[in-house]
Amino acid sequence: MTEQRNPGGTRAGILKAAMHVLAEKGYSEASMQDVADASGCTKPTIYYYFRSKEGLVLALVEHVNSMLENIIRPELEADSTVSASLERITAELMRMHGENPDFAKAHLMCHADSTGIRSLFPSMKSRFVEVEDLVERLFSRGVERGEFRPDVPIPVLCRTFSSILHMALAFPQDGAGQTSSAGEMVGILMRGIGN
């Protein structure tokens, strides 16, 4: 296969293919040849852009984190309740997960750490912390405005939100086959910690 079969642009196409391969096989089982086959590029081309499998995964984490930051950052400037911001963030992630199952798996692999990827790459910790800091800033605003109980530490608020969100994203349908809405997910959070 040649680079011409890579319609998303070489680097972007490789990342998209890697997302698919990692979603299907997981980090341990995925190989650079699998990514080459899926992307339509040669292995040397992949190694040109990403020096190693680890480098490819780090670039994928960076890509996922950038997507998340693009969702969260505008909410830090929004003139609305934090609850409304959390609902918009949740709705957008639910939409993205529904439209792109490979992104869904990559997101959960990175942020819910469903595959233990963080322990494999301790150097990624600072990148995850950047996204977590954005969420903490959002919750801090909610505490300052009286939307959240001040006796609950902000990191606990963040972990609670992340846990509810990741469960909704990992298992979008309940036992009866109904998909939860963003409002329902944020409602669970607010009934537990909201004022």
N, C-alpha and C positions, 0 to 999 in steps of 0.2 A: 504494500500500500504506500501511497505517496502523500506528501503534505497537501497536495491539491484537494484531497478528500476531506480535509479538515475545514469545514465551512465556517467555524467560529473564529477564525484567525488562529495561528499556530499555538500561542501560549494559552489563550482562552479556551481553545478547543481541547487542548491537553488537560487543562484543569476540569473541564466539563466531563471528559472521558474518565479522568481519575476519580471524580466524584461518583460516577456510575460504577466503576470497577470496585471502589472501596465500599460502596453501598451494597453491592452484590456479594463480595468476597470477604470483606473485612481487611484490616491492615495486614495481618499475619499471612493471609493466603494470597493477597494481591501481589502481582509482580509487575515490573516495569514493562515486560513483554505484553501482559494483559492490557496495560494502559496504551501501549503502542498499537496493539491490534484494535482497540476500541476507538482510538483517536484518528487512525489512518496515517499516523506519523511513524517514522522509523525510531528505533531505540536511540540511535545517536542524536536524533533531533530532540528527543525528550531529555536526554542527558545534557544537551546544549542549554536548555532552558532551566533544568532542575538537575543539579549535580548528583543527586541520589534520590532514593525512594523517600528518605526522611525529608529532603529538601522539597520534594513534591508535596508531601503531606503538610509541611510547614506553610507552603504557598497556599494550599487548599484551606488551611485554618485561617490564614490571613484573608483569603477571599470570603469565607463565611463570616468572619468577624467584621469585615468591612460592610457586608450586607446588613448585619445586625446593627452596626453603628448608624447606618443610613436610615434605619427605622427609628432608632431610639433618640438620636441627637435632636431632630426637630421637635420632639416632645418635651425636651428640656426648655425650649423657648415658647412652647404653646401656652396660651393664656386660657387654660381650662383646668379642671380638676385633675389631680394625678390619677384618680380612678378612670376618668375619660381617656387620659393618655395611655394607661395600662390596657384599657379595652382596645384602643386603636392599635397598639403594639401587638397585642394578642391576635386581633383580627387579621392583621397583615401577615403575621407568621403562620397563622392557620391557612390563609390564602396561599402563601408561598409553598407551604408543605403540601397542600392539596394539588397544586399545579405542577410541582416538581418533586416527586418522591425521592429522587437522588439527593436533592438539596436537603430534604427532610432528614434522611439518614445521616448525611454529613453533618448537619447542624446538631443532631442528637449525639452523634459520635463525638463531636467536639465539646459541646456545652453540657450535655447531660452525662458525658463521659461514659457512655454505654459500652464502650469497648476498652476502657482503661488507657485511652490514647494519651491522656495527660501524664501518666506515669512513664510512658515511653519517651516522651519529649519534655523534660523539665524546662527546657529553654522557652517553651510556649507559655509558661505561666504568666509572664508579664503581659502577654497579648490578651489572655483571658481576663486578667485583672483590669485591663483598660475597659472592656465591655462591662464588667461587673461594676466598675466605678461609675459608669454612666447610669446604670440602674440605681445604684446607691444615691447618686445625686437627685434622681427623680423621687425616690422615697424620702430623702431628706426634705425636699420641698413639701411633700405631703405632710410630714411631721410638723414643719414650721407653720403650715397653713391650718393645722388642726384636723386634717383628714385621717390621720392615723394615730393610734395610741402612742403617746410619748414614752411609755414604760417598756415598749418592745424595741430591743436594739435594732438599728437599721440593717445590719447584716442578717438578722433573723427574718426581717420583713422581706429582704431580697431573696433569701433561700426559700422562703415559703412561696413567694410568687414564682420563682424559677421552678420549684418542684411541681406546683399546680400546672404551670404552663407546659413543662416537659411531659407530664403525664397526659395532658390533653393532646399534645402533639404526637406522642408515641402511640397512644390508644385513642384515636379520634372518635370512635363510636363506643357507646355504652353497651351493656349486655343486650339491650333491645334493638341495637342497630341504629340508635339515634346519635347524631353528631352534636356535640356540645357547641354552644355559641361562645364567642368571646365574652359577651355580657355575663353568661353563666359562670365562666371561669373566673372572671374578675369579681363577680358577686360572691363566690365562695370565699375569696380572699377578704373582701370588705366586711362580710358578716363576721369573720373571725378576728380581724384586727382593726377594722374601721371604728371611728367614734360615732 
